[in-house]
Structures are given as C-alpha cells and as structure tokens.
Amino acid sequence: MHRDWSNYKRSALRLSRNQALTTCMWIITNHDAVLWEFHFKIREEDYKVASTDCKTTKRFGLDDKIRNSNVLDSAFKSSSYEQGGYDPSRARLNTKYEGYGKQGGWMASSSDTSPWIEVDLQTDDNDLKGIITQGLACGNKWVASYKVSYKKTESGQYYDVDNVDDSLIFTGNTDGKTEFANLFKQQITTRYIRIQPMSWHGNAASLRFELIACN
C-alpha cells in the first residue's frame, strides 16, 4: 500500500535507489514540524530526537552495491533457509538473482513459522538509526511486517527496538523490489541485529536488508 505523506503521520520512508541517506540532517522549522532534506515531514510529536541521537545518517554497508568489508557473508545467520541458494548471506539489500544456487534474497523454509535472520556487525560500537528492506528479487515474495531486536555480545540477551510510533511492529514491503526504510525511535549501539518477520506475502518469509547508521 502506497503511503500518503500529506498527513505527516507516517514513520517509514520509501526510498528510490538514487536517494542517499547521507543528507538526513534535521532542520527545525517551527515548533510543530521537522523538515527532512528528503522533503518528507514528520510531526515532532511523532518523532522526538534524543539529545544523543545522530543528526546525519548513511548506509552501513550491508547493501550488495556498497559492502562494508568487515561484514563477510559468514556474518549472516538465520533460523532456516530454503535450499537452492536462499541462504542468509543472500539477504544483503540489492542482491541480484544469479541463477540456481545464488538467489535474489534470503528465504526461510516454508515450514518455518517463526523465522528470523541476524547479522554480526563484528564490533559492538555501531550506532544505528534504522533499517531498509526489500523483498525477493525474483519471485512474488516479501515480508509485510517484522520486529527488530539487538544485543551487544554473542551470549547476551536480545532487546526489542521501537519504531517512531512506539510500536514493536515495523511496516515492511508491498513488493519485491522497492526499498522501504523505517527509523528507530532512538539510535541504538550494538553488534548484533536480528529481524523477525511477523507476516509475509508468499509461502515463506523472504527479504533483503540494509541498516541505517549514524554518520
């Protein structure tokens, strides 16, 4: 479903492939609104910036086009995956379909009713502000809603992340190719990020993703 930005009450941002995340500086225009350089508006009551929040953002580097060299394919893990090349390392944003064995995204097993996928960012000092998702590059499958959680150590406890609407449920995609971004209510500092699909289109949860980092 296409989002109507005219009512200024939406928390997620639809991004085109050419829209960078490097110019997300907040400009306070009055007491009621905050203007993004993306030209989207969100009322302050819907998104309150903590004093420690980052003011500018960038893509972390999970995107297949701009890979962070520290995060190897082996850093991705999942609850399950379909055979034939749907393994968790295929979950990088903008991963392309390259044929059998190299599918265009991660897809959980069709029998997995509580799927999840996570990535180890290698260090525990990563300041993150949001997430971008896509569905499967080839096939009519995507995640429609999901939760996000994080932890700083391998043996640590996962903590849920709120979106800017104070909800644990993030709105996902409506097709397989469009990038769709959601912001966290506050920035988090972490090493491990887990995505837990809650609903999906198709016979199994399928997605590609990138993280929005503080600049």
C-alpha positions as CSV (number, residue, x, y, z in Angstrom):
1,M,0.0,0.0,0.0
2,H,1.4,3.4,-1.0
3,R,1.9,5.7,1.9
4,D,0.3,9.2,1.9
5,W,2.7,11.7,3.3
6,S,0.2,14.6,3.3
7,N,-1.0,13.8,6.8
8,Y,2.6,13.7,8.2
9,K,1.8,10.8,10.5
10,R,3.9,8.0,8.9
11,S,7.1,6.7,10.3
12,A,8.6,4.8,7.4
13,L,10.3,6.4,4.3
14,R,10.0,5.0,0.8
15,L,13.4,5.4,-0.9
16,S,14.3,5.3,-4.5
17,R,17.6,3.7,-5.4
18,N,19.2,7.1,-6.1
19,Q,18.2,8.7,-2.8
20,A,21.2,8.7,-0.5
21,L,21.0,8.6,3.3
22,T,23.9,10.9,3.8
23,T,21.9,14.1,4.0
24,C,19.4,13.3,6.7
25,M,20.1,16.4,8.7
26,W,17.2,17.7,10.8
27,I,16.2,21.3,10.3
28,I,13.7,22.6,12.8
29,T,11.4,24.9,11.0
30,N,8.9,25.6,13.8
31,H,7.5,24.1,17.0
32,D,5.2,21.7,15.1
33,A,7.3,20.2,12.3
34,V,10.7,18.9,11.4
35,L,11.8,19.1,7.8
36,W,14.0,16.4,6.3
37,E,16.2,17.1,3.3
38,F,14.3,14.2,1.7
39,H,11.4,16.7,1.7
40,F,9.3,14.4,3.9
41,K,7.8,15.8,7.0
42,I,7.1,14.2,10.3
43,R,5.5,16.0,13.2
44,E,7.7,16.4,16.3
45,E,5.1,14.6,18.4
46,D,5.6,11.5,16.2
47,Y,9.3,11.6,16.3
48,K,11.2,13.1,19.2
49,V,15.0,13.2,18.8
50,A,17.0,12.3,21.9
51,S,20.0,14.5,22.7
52,T,22.3,11.6,21.9
53,D,20.6,10.8,18.5
54,C,22.6,11.1,15.4
55,K,21.8,14.1,13.2
56,T,23.1,12.7,9.9
57,T,23.0,9.1,8.6
58,K,24.4,6.8,6.0
59,R,24.1,3.2,4.8
60,F,26.0,0.8,7.0
61,G,27.3,-1.3,4.1
62,L,25.2,-4.5,4.0
63,D,24.0,-3.3,0.6
64,D,25.4,-5.5,-2.1
65,K,26.4,-2.4,-4.0
66,I,28.4,-0.8,-1.2
67,R,29.7,-3.6,1.0
68,N,31.3,-3.0,4.3
69,S,34.5,-5.1,4.0
70,N,34.3,-6.0,7.7
71,V,31.0,-7.8,7.4
72,L,31.6,-11.0,5.5
73,D,28.8,-13.3,4.2
74,S,29.5,-15.7,7.1
75,A,28.2,-12.9,9.5
76,F,24.6,-13.6,8.4
77,K,22.7,-16.4,10.2
78,S,19.0,-17.4,10.1
79,S,16.5,-19.8,11.7
80,S,16.3,-21.7,8.4
81,Y,16.6,-21.2,4.7
82,E,15.3,-22.9,1.5
83,Q,17.8,-25.0,-0.4
84,G,19.0,-23.8,-3.8
85,G,20.7,-20.6,-2.9
86,Y,18.4,-18.8,-0.5
87,D,20.9,-18.9,2.4
88,P,21.2,-15.9,4.8
89,S,24.2,-14.4,3.0
90,R,21.8,-13.6,0.1
91,A,19.9,-11.1,2.4
92,R,22.0,-8.1,1.5
93,L,20.0,-5.2,0.1
94,N,20.1,-5.2,-3.8
95,T,21.3,-8.7,-4.0
96,K,20.5,-9.9,-7.6
97,Y,19.2,-13.2,-8.8
98,E,22.1,-15.0,-10.4
99,G,20.6,-18.4,-11.0
100,Y,20.2,-21.6,-9.1
101,G,22.5,-21.5,-6.0
102,K,22.6,-17.7,-5.9
103,Q,19.0,-16.5,-5.4
104,G,17.9,-12.9,-5.1
105,G,17.5,-12.8,-1.4
106,W,17.1,-14.9,1.8
107,M,14.1,-17.1,2.1
108,A,13.2,-19.1,5.2
109,S,12.0,-22.6,5.0
110,S,8.3,-22.8,4.1
111,S,7.7,-24.8,7.3
112,D,9.4,-22.2,9.5
113,T,6.6,-20.4,11.3
114,S,8.9,-18.3,13.5
115,P,11.6,-17.2,11.1
116,W,14.4,-14.8,11.9
117,I,17.6,-13.6,10.3
118,E,20.5,-11.8,12.1
119,V,23.9,-10.3,11.2
120,D,27.0,-9.9,13.3
121,L,28.5,-6.4,12.6
122,Q,31.8,-7.5,14.1
123,T,32.2,-4.7,16.7
124,D,29.8,-3.6,19.5
125,D,30.1,0.2,18.8
126,N,27.9,0.5,15.8
127,D,25.4,3.4,16.1
128,L,22.3,2.5,14.2
129,K,19.2,4.6,13.4
130,G,17.0,2.4,11.2
131,I,16.6,-0.3,8.6
132,I,15.9,-0.7,4.9
133,T,14.2,-3.8,3.5
134,Q,13.3,-5.3,0.1
135,G,11.5,-8.5,-0.8
136,L,12.9,-11.3,-3.0
137,A,14.5,-10.0,-6.3
138,C,12.9,-12.8,-8.3
139,G,9.5,-14.1,-7.2
140,N,6.4,-12.5,-5.7
141,K,7.5,-12.7,-2.1
142,W,8.3,-10.2,0.6
143,V,8.0,-9.5,4.4
144,A,5.0,-7.3,5.2
145,S,5.7,-6.7,8.9
146,Y,8.6,-7.5,11.3
147,K,10.2,-6.9,14.6
148,V,13.8,-5.8,15.2
149,S,16.0,-6.7,18.2
150,Y,19.6,-6.2,19.1
151,K,22.4,-7.3,21.5
152,K,26.0,-6.3,22.1
153,T,27.5,-9.7,22.8
154,E,27.1,-13.2,21.4
155,S,25.9,-14.6,24.7
156,G,23.8,-11.5,25.6
157,Q,20.1,-11.0,25.7
158,Y,18.2,-9.6,22.7
159,Y,16.3,-6.3,23.3
160,D,13.4,-5.2,21.1
161,V,13.6,-1.9,19.2
162,D,10.7,0.5,19.0
163,N,9.8,2.4,15.8
164,V,8.9,6.1,15.8
165,D,5.3,5.2,16.6
166,D,6.3,3.5,19.8
167,S,5.4,0.2,18.3
168,L,7.5,-3.0,18.1
169,I,6.0,-3.9,14.7
170,F,7.7,-2.3,11.7
171,T,5.8,-2.0,8.4
172,G,7.5,-3.9,5.6
173,N,7.3,-4.1,1.9
174,T,4.5,-4.3,-0.6
175,D,6.5,-5.8,-3.5
176,G,9.9,-7.5,-4.1
177,K,12.0,-4.7,-5.4
178,T,11.2,-1.4,-3.8
179,E,13.4,-0.2,-0.9
180,F,11.4,0.7,2.2
181,A,13.0,2.3,5.2
182,N,12.0,2.5,8.8
183,L,13.5,4.6,11.6
184,F,14.1,3.6,15.2
185,K,12.6,5.7,17.9
186,Q,16.2,6.3,19.2
187,Q,19.6,5.3,17.9
188,I,21.0,2.0,19.3
189,T,24.6,1.0,19.7
190,T,25.2,-2.7,19.1
191,R,26.9,-5.6,17.4
192,Y,24.1,-8.0,16.5
193,I,20.9,-7.1,14.8
194,R,18.0,-9.6,14.4
195,I,14.9,-9.3,12.2
196,Q,11.9,-11.4,13.0
197,P,9.3,-11.4,10.2
198,M,5.7,-11.4,11.6
199,S,3.8,-11.6,8.3
200,W,4.8,-12.1,4.7
201,H,3.5,-12.5,1.2
202,G,4.2,-15.9,-0.3
203,N,4.7,-19.3,1.1
204,A,7.8,-18.2,3.2
205,A,9.4,-15.1,4.7
206,S,11.8,-13.6,2.1
207,L,13.8,-10.4,2.4
208,R,16.9,-8.4,1.7
209,F,18.0,-5.6,4.1
210,E,20.5,-2.8,4.9
211,L,21.0,-0.8,8.1
212,I,20.9,3.0,8.5
213,A,23.9,4.0,10.5
214,C,24.9,7.3,12.2
215,N,27.4,9.3,10.1
